[in-house]
Amino acid sequence: MLRECTDELKQSLRAETQAWRTCYARHCHAKYRDLMNESFRFIDDVSKRLGRPINDLGDVRLVVDTLCELRLKEIDIDMTIAPIEVRQLCHTHTVTIVVMSYF
């Protein structure tokens, strides 16, 4: 009798834990997708600015300013990319992530 009650409790706790892990993984996925999109937009913008031909001193100033901005943002980009390992941890612990496409 007691064993049956604990088995039901165990199953219930496992189901609740799996639901919590799935919800957490979904939120992590959305957050880091947005952060990565922001990083990609920044990198595209910097690439366009650095890809322009240099004809005069104003162009040199633009390149130097862009490189300074890139240097300041480099740490933020590194800190954005590193936590994506959370996704790998979720995958390792068999958390299913449902990817929703908005495009």
CNS distance restraints for C-alpha pairs under 8 A (distance, minus, plus):
assign (resid   1 and name CA) (resid   5 and name CA) 6.52 0.50 0.50
assign (resid   2 and name CA) (resid   6 and name CA) 6.27 0.50 0.50
assign (resid   3 and name CA) (resid   7 and name CA) 6.05 0.50 0.50
assign (resid   4 and name CA) (resid   8 and name CA) 6.29 0.50 0.50
assign (resid   5 and name CA) (resid   9 and name CA) 6.25 0.50 0.50
assign (resid   6 and name CA) (resid  10 and name CA) 5.98 0.50 0.50
assign (resid   7 and name CA) (resid  11 and name CA) 6.19 0.50 0.50
assign (resid   8 and name CA) (resid  12 and name CA) 6.07 0.50 0.50
assign (resid   9 and name CA) (resid  13 and name CA) 6.06 0.50 0.50
assign (resid  10 and name CA) (resid  14 and name CA) 6.06 0.50 0.50
assign (resid  11 and name CA) (resid  15 and name CA) 6.12 0.50 0.50
assign (resid  12 and name CA) (resid  16 and name CA) 6.13 0.50 0.50
assign (resid  13 and name CA) (resid  17 and name CA) 5.96 0.50 0.50
assign (resid  14 and name CA) (resid  18 and name CA) 6.08 0.50 0.50
assign (resid  15 and name CA) (resid  19 and name CA) 6.17 0.50 0.50
assign (resid  16 and name CA) (resid  20 and name CA) 6.16 0.50 0.50
assign (resid  17 and name CA) (resid  21 and name CA) 6.11 0.50 0.50
assign (resid  18 and name CA) (resid  22 and name CA) 6.08 0.50 0.50
assign (resid  18 and name CA) (resid  95 and name CA) 7.39 0.50 0.50
assign (resid  19 and name CA) (resid  23 and name CA) 6.17 0.50 0.50
assign (resid  20 and name CA) (resid  24 and name CA) 6.09 0.50 0.50
assign (resid  21 and name CA) (resid  25 and name CA) 6.03 0.50 0.50
assign (resid  21 and name CA) (resid  95 and name CA) 6.39 0.50 0.50
assign (resid  22 and name CA) (resid  26 and name CA) 6.13 0.50 0.50
assign (resid  22 and name CA) (resid  95 and name CA) 5.74 0.50 0.50
assign (resid  22 and name CA) (resid  96 and name CA) 6.09 0.50 0.50
assign (resid  22 and name CA) (resid  97 and name CA) 6.52 0.50 0.50
assign (resid  23 and name CA) (resid  27 and name CA) 6.35 0.50 0.50
assign (resid  24 and name CA) (resid  28 and name CA) 6.19 0.50 0.50
assign (resid  25 and name CA) (resid  29 and name CA) 6.01 0.50 0.50
assign (resid  25 and name CA) (resid  87 and name CA) 7.32 0.50 0.50
assign (resid  25 and name CA) (resid  90 and name CA) 6.67 0.50 0.50
assign (resid  25 and name CA) (resid  95 and name CA) 7.11 0.50 0.50
assign (resid  25 and name CA) (resid  96 and name CA) 7.75 0.50 0.50
assign (resid  25 and name CA) (resid  97 and name CA) 6.18 0.50 0.50
assign (resid  26 and name CA) (resid  30 and name CA) 6.31 0.50 0.50
assign (resid  26 and name CA) (resid  97 and name CA) 5.84 0.50 0.50
assign (resid  26 and name CA) (resid  98 and name CA) 6.84 0.50 0.50
assign (resid  27 and name CA) (resid  31 and name CA) 6.14 0.50 0.50
assign (resid  28 and name CA) (resid  32 and name CA) 6.08 0.50 0.50
assign (resid  28 and name CA) (resid  86 and name CA) 7.83 0.50 0.50
assign (resid  28 and name CA) (resid  87 and name CA) 7.65 0.50 0.50
assign (resid  29 and name CA) (resid  33 and name CA) 5.91 0.50 0.50
assign (resid  29 and name CA) (resid  87 and name CA) 7.18 0.50 0.50
assign (resid  29 and name CA) (resid  97 and name CA) 7.71 0.50 0.50
assign (resid  30 and name CA) (resid  34 and name CA) 6.31 0.50 0.50
assign (resid  31 and name CA) (resid  35 and name CA) 6.38 0.50 0.50
assign (resid  32 and name CA) (resid  36 and name CA) 5.95 0.50 0.50
assign (resid  32 and name CA) (resid  80 and name CA) 7.49 0.50 0.50
assign (resid  32 and name CA) (resid  84 and name CA) 6.82 0.50 0.50
assign (resid  33 and name CA) (resid  37 and name CA) 6.13 0.50 0.50
assign (resid  34 and name CA) (resid  38 and name CA) 6.23 0.50 0.50
assign (resid  35 and name CA) (resid  39 and name CA) 6.25 0.50 0.50
assign (resid  35 and name CA) (resid  80 and name CA) 6.56 0.50 0.50
assign (resid  36 and name CA) (resid  40 and name CA) 6.09 0.50 0.50
assign (resid  36 and name CA) (resid  80 and name CA) 7.06 0.50 0.50
assign (resid  36 and name CA) (resid  81 and name CA) 7.36 0.50 0.50
assign (resid  37 and name CA) (resid  41 and name CA) 6.18 0.50 0.50
assign (resid  38 and name CA) (resid  42 and name CA) 6.28 0.50 0.50
assign (resid  39 and name CA) (resid  43 and name CA) 6.15 0.50 0.50
assign (resid  39 and name CA) (resid  77 and name CA) 6.41 0.50 0.50
assign (resid  40 and name CA) (resid  44 and name CA) 6.07 0.50 0.50
assign (resid  41 and name CA) (resid  45 and name CA) 6.17 0.50 0.50
assign (resid  42 and name CA) (resid  46 and name CA) 6.18 0.50 0.50
assign (resid  43 and name CA) (resid  47 and name CA) 6.00 0.50 0.50
assign (resid  44 and name CA) (resid  48 and name CA) 6.20 0.50 0.50
assign (resid  45 and name CA) (resid  49 and name CA) 6.34 0.50 0.50
assign (resid  46 and name CA) (resid  50 and name CA) 6.06 0.50 0.50
assign (resid  46 and name CA) (resid  66 and name CA) 6.66 0.50 0.50
assign (resid  46 and name CA) (resid  70 and name CA) 7.45 0.50 0.50
assign (resid  47 and name CA) (resid  51 and name CA) 5.87 0.50 0.50
assign (resid  48 and name CA) (resid  52 and name CA) 6.70 0.50 0.50
assign (resid  49 and name CA) (resid  62 and name CA) 7.73 0.50 0.50
assign (resid  49 and name CA) (resid  63 and name CA) 7.13 0.50 0.50
assign (resid  49 and name CA) (resid  66 and name CA) 7.21 0.50 0.50
assign (resid  50 and name CA) (resid  63 and name CA) 5.99 0.50 0.50
assign (resid  50 and name CA) (resid  66 and name CA) 7.36 0.50 0.50
assign (resid  53 and name CA) (resid  59 and name CA) 7.71 0.50 0.50
assign (resid  54 and name CA) (resid  59 and name CA) 5.20 0.50 0.50
assign (resid  54 and name CA) (resid  60 and name CA) 6.40 0.50 0.50
assign (resid  55 and name CA) (resid  59 and name CA) 6.33 0.50 0.50
assign (resid  56 and name CA) (resid  60 and name CA) 6.70 0.50 0.50
assign (resid  57 and name CA) (resid  61 and name CA) 6.20 0.50 0.50
assign (resid  58 and name CA) (resid  62 and name CA) 6.23 0.50 0.50
assign (resid  59 and name CA) (resid  63 and name CA) 6.29 0.50 0.50
assign (resid  60 and name CA) (resid  64 and name CA) 6.20 0.50 0.50
assign (resid  61 and name CA) (resid  65 and name CA) 6.07 0.50 0.50
assign (resid  62 and name CA) (resid  66 and name CA) 6.04 0.50 0.50
assign (resid  63 and name CA) (resid  67 and name CA) 6.12 0.50 0.50
assign (resid  64 and name CA) (resid  68 and name CA) 6.19 0.50 0.50
assign (resid  65 and name CA) (resid  69 and name CA) 6.18 0.50 0.50
assign (resid  66 and name CA) (resid  70 and name CA) 6.09 0.50 0.50
assign (resid  67 and name CA) (resid  71 and name CA) 6.08 0.50 0.50
assign (resid  68 and name CA) (resid  72 and name CA) 6.33 0.50 0.50
assign (resid  69 and name CA) (resid  73 and name CA) 6.18 0.50 0.50
assign (resid  70 and name CA) (resid  74 and name CA) 5.86 0.50 0.50
assign (resid  71 and name CA) (resid  75 and name CA) 7.78 0.50 0.50
assign (resid  72 and name CA) (resid  76 and name CA) 7.94 0.50 0.50
assign (resid  73 and name CA) (resid  77 and name CA) 6.29 0.50 0.50
assign (resid  74 and name CA) (resid  78 and name CA) 6.21 0.50 0.50
assign (resid  75 and name CA) (resid  79 and name CA) 6.12 0.50 0.50
assign (resid  76 and name CA) (resid  80 and name CA) 6.11 0.50 0.50
assign (resid  77 and name CA) (resid  81 and name CA) 6.24 0.50 0.50
assign (resid  78 and name CA) (resid  82 and name CA) 6.15 0.50 0.50
assign (resid  79 and name CA) (resid  83 and name CA) 6.86 0.50 0.50
assign (resid  80 and name CA) (resid  84 and name CA) 7.38 0.50 0.50
assign (resid  84 and name CA) (resid  88 and name CA) 7.33 0.50 0.50
assign (resid  85 and name CA) (resid  89 and name CA) 6.34 0.50 0.50
assign (resid  86 and name CA) (resid  90 and name CA) 6.17 0.50 0.50
assign (resid  87 and name CA) (resid  91 and name CA) 6.21 0.50 0.50
assign (resid  88 and name CA) (resid  92 and name CA) 6.09 0.50 0.50
assign (resid  89 and name CA) (resid  93 and name CA) 6.25 0.50 0.50
assign (resid  90 and name CA) (resid  94 and name CA) 6.29 0.50 0.50
assign (resid  90 and name CA) (resid  95 and name CA) 5.16 0.50 0.50
assign (resid  90 and name CA) (resid  96 and name CA) 7.75 0.50 0.50
assign (resid  91 and name CA) (resid  95 and name CA) 5.60 0.50 0.50
assign (resid  91 and name CA) (resid  96 and name CA) 7.15 0.50 0.50
